[in-house]
Amino acid sequence: MLTVDFSRFPLAPGDRVLDLGCGAGRHAFECYRRGARVVALDQNAEEIREVAKWFAAMAEEGEAPAGATATAMEGDALALPFPDDSFDVVIISEVMEHIHDDKGVLAEMVRVLRPGGRLAVTVPRYGPEKVCWALSDAYHEVEGGHIRIYRGDELLGRMREAGLRPYGTHHAHGLHSPYWWLKCAFGVERDGDDAALPVRAYHRLLVWDIMKKPLATRLAEKALDPLIGKSFVAYATKPHLPDGSSPHAVAEPARAQGQGQA
């Protein structure tokens, strides 16, 4: 289930892509399939091992075109182990709401993104997320949980302060907000067979939708996304520097160690 819309965020074969806080790897896998040279980075060693296994399986099955490469590695979002201007594309999806120093993370992403490169940021949308917080403290008051709720204009402002130029936004996963409201209402800690009946029923609907992609739910989600889309997605570019400018005029790198990505 992708949050980034690649029709709005073009990716060319051979692009160098960093999926920062890659989690289970959904965006990294899609970039690999599209012929990119992908680095999937996360601080969670277990998830990185699984992502590496999936990369290997995809290569064995021929799912990626010739020239595509994929690397999975552990790393800290506040001290990225890459030189300046290393990537054509950076994706950070559902990560910044976990990190205290989000300005530091943005500075690091700008540092490793080449001038003219593109960046996609996704975070939980303010309205649906506010409902989740109101329904359940357990939803966010957990180790590594969400520490803030972004308003769209707030996130875009921070991106501009970091030296980026936003060029588009949208909302995604309108079908998923009601599921999380149900989870919060009936108990986020209740999973599987222990989950309440409405939660189990809605989960089956979402799995069916993801697997089958029927027209009815695709149209329903398209209508719901602007109203209750679970995620806010913003796209931006890193400007080319004027001749003679300092290579760090866009944003100074954040080198302090801190909490990594979740």
C-alpha positions, 0 to 999 in steps of 0.5 A: 500500500503506497502513500507516495503517488508516483504519478505526481512524484516522477521516478526515472530508471537509474535515479538514486533513491533514499527511503529514509525510515523505510520500515517494511520497505513498501516504497523502497520496493516500488522504487526498485521495481521502477529501476532506481538505485535504492538505499532503504535505511532504518534504525530497526535492525529486524526490519532491515534484515527483512527488507534485505531478504525481500530485495534479494527475492525480488532480484532472484525473481527478476522483478527489477529491471537491469541496472536497478540496485537495492541496499538495506542498511541501519542508520540514524536519520539525524546523522546520515552516513552519506556525502552531500548531494548523494541522492536524486530522490528522498522519501520519508513516509510516516516517520517525522511524527516520531522524531523530536528533532524534525528540523534536524532530519529535514536538514539532513535530507536536504544535505544528501539531496542533490540540487534539483532533486525531489523529496516526498514527505508523508505524515498523519493528517491533522484531523483524523490523527486528532480523532485517534488521540482523543479516542485513545491515549494508548494510540500514541503514548507508547515508546517510539509513538507519535509525539506531534500532529502536523497541520499541513501548512506547518509541515510545508513551512518547515520544509520551506525553512529547510530550503525546499520548494514544495510543489504539490500536496494531497491526502491518501488512505481515506478508507483507513481513517475509520479503521483506526478510529474503531481500533482506538475506540475498542482498544488499540492493544487488541489484535487478531482474534482478540479485536472487537468484531467491528475492527475485525470486519473492517480489517477484512474489508481493507485486506480485500481492498488491498488485494483485489483493488475493486473499482467500488473501493477505489472510487470510494477512497478517491472521494474520501481522501480529500475529506478524511484521508489518513495521510498528508503527502507533500512533494518538494524540490531542492533548488539549484544554487546560484553561481558562487554560493556556498554548497551549504547555503540551502541548509546546514547539516545536522550532525548531532546524534539523536533519536533515529527514525521509527 
